[in-house]
Amino acid sequence: MKKLFVLKQDDLDLATDEVLAVTRAKRYDRIDHFLVVDTKNDVACRLAQTHSVHDFVFRVPVTALEETIRKISWQRWYIHDFYVQLRGASTYTARDLGHLVWKRLKNAC
């Protein structure tokens, strides 16, 4: 499963190396202080250079965003709250996308 690591920004190279060493991941994707790694290990408690670890749900081009949000079974991912991160230029805001997810959650209950 892919995980999203929110790295401390003091030393991003050190934080990245720490996650890769503990997860033993060969491939990763880092944008700013966000690191996405495919791992089966629960390593959050072993990381000193990471603020938090989250499940990474999806990444798509803007043109496929609404369709992808509508296809996902959000009950699987939602426990207490959720966070929407939007990177790059878009006609959407994080609030718009959060609303789409919330509507899907409410309709399923």
C-alpha positions as CSV (number, residue, x, y, z in Angstrom):
1,M,0.0,0.0,0.0
2,K,1.2,3.5,-0.8
3,K,1.9,5.8,2.2
4,L,2.3,9.5,2.3
5,F,5.0,10.7,4.6
6,V,4.9,14.4,5.7
7,L,8.6,15.1,6.3
8,K,10.1,17.6,8.7
9,Q,11.6,20.4,6.6
10,D,14.8,20.9,8.6
11,D,16.8,18.5,6.4
12,L,14.7,16.9,3.6
13,D,17.4,14.7,2.3
14,L,18.0,13.2,5.7
15,A,14.2,12.7,6.3
16,T,13.9,11.1,2.8
17,D,16.8,8.8,3.5
18,E,15.4,7.8,6.9
19,V,12.0,6.8,5.4
20,L,13.7,4.9,2.5
21,A,16.0,3.0,4.9
22,V,13.2,2.0,7.2
23,T,10.8,1.0,4.5
24,R,13.5,-0.5,2.3
25,A,11.7,1.2,-0.7
26,K,13.6,1.4,-3.9
27,R,11.2,3.9,-5.7
28,Y,9.6,6.9,-4.3
29,D,8.0,10.2,-5.3
30,R,8.8,13.4,-3.4
31,I,7.2,16.8,-3.9
32,D,8.4,19.4,-1.4
33,H,8.1,17.8,2.0
34,F,5.7,15.1,0.9
35,L,7.1,11.6,0.2
36,V,5.1,8.8,-1.3
37,V,6.4,5.3,-0.9
38,D,4.9,1.8,-1.5
39,T,5.4,-0.2,1.7
40,K,3.7,-2.9,3.7
41,N,5.5,-2.0,6.9
42,D,4.0,0.0,9.7
43,V,7.0,2.3,10.4
44,A,5.5,5.5,11.7
45,C,6.7,5.0,15.2
46,R,10.3,4.5,14.0
47,L,10.7,7.8,12.2
48,A,12.3,10.8,13.9
49,Q,12.3,13.1,10.8
50,T,8.6,12.6,9.8
51,H,5.7,14.6,11.1
52,S,3.0,12.1,10.1
53,V,2.2,9.1,7.9
54,H,-1.1,8.7,6.0
55,D,-2.6,6.3,3.5
56,F,-2.1,7.6,-0.1
57,V,-5.4,7.2,-1.9
58,F,-4.8,8.4,-5.5
59,R,-3.1,10.8,-7.8
60,V,-4.7,11.8,-11.1
61,P,-4.6,14.5,-13.7
62,V,-7.1,17.3,-13.1
63,T,-9.3,16.2,-16.0
64,A,-10.0,12.9,-14.2
65,L,-10.4,14.3,-10.7
66,E,-14.2,14.4,-10.2
67,E,-14.7,11.0,-11.9
68,T,-12.0,9.4,-9.7
69,I,-13.5,10.9,-6.5
70,R,-17.0,9.5,-7.5
71,K,-15.6,6.0,-8.1
72,I,-13.8,5.5,-4.8
73,S,-15.5,3.9,-1.8
74,W,-14.7,6.5,0.8
75,Q,-16.0,4.5,3.7
76,R,-12.9,2.4,3.4
77,W,-10.7,5.4,4.0
78,Y,-12.7,7.6,6.3
79,I,-12.4,7.0,10.1
80,H,-12.5,10.3,11.9
81,D,-11.6,13.0,9.4
82,F,-9.9,13.4,6.0
83,Y,-7.6,15.9,4.3
84,V,-7.5,16.9,0.7
85,Q,-4.2,18.1,-0.8
86,L,-4.3,19.8,-4.2
87,R,-1.0,20.5,-6.0
88,G,-0.6,22.6,-9.2
89,A,-2.9,24.9,-11.1
90,S,-6.5,23.8,-11.1
91,T,-10.1,25.1,-11.4
92,Y,-10.8,23.3,-8.1
93,T,-10.0,24.3,-4.6
94,A,-9.3,21.9,-1.8
95,R,-12.6,22.9,-0.3
96,D,-14.4,21.9,-3.5
97,L,-12.8,18.5,-3.5
98,G,-13.4,18.0,0.2
99,H,-17.1,18.8,-0.5
100,L,-17.2,16.1,-3.2
101,V,-15.8,13.5,-0.9
102,W,-18.1,14.5,2.0
103,K,-21.1,14.2,-0.3
104,R,-20.0,10.7,-1.2
105,L,-19.7,9.8,2.4
106,K,-23.1,11.2,3.4
107,N,-24.8,9.4,0.5
108,A,-23.3,6.0,1.6
109,C,-24.5,6.3,5.2
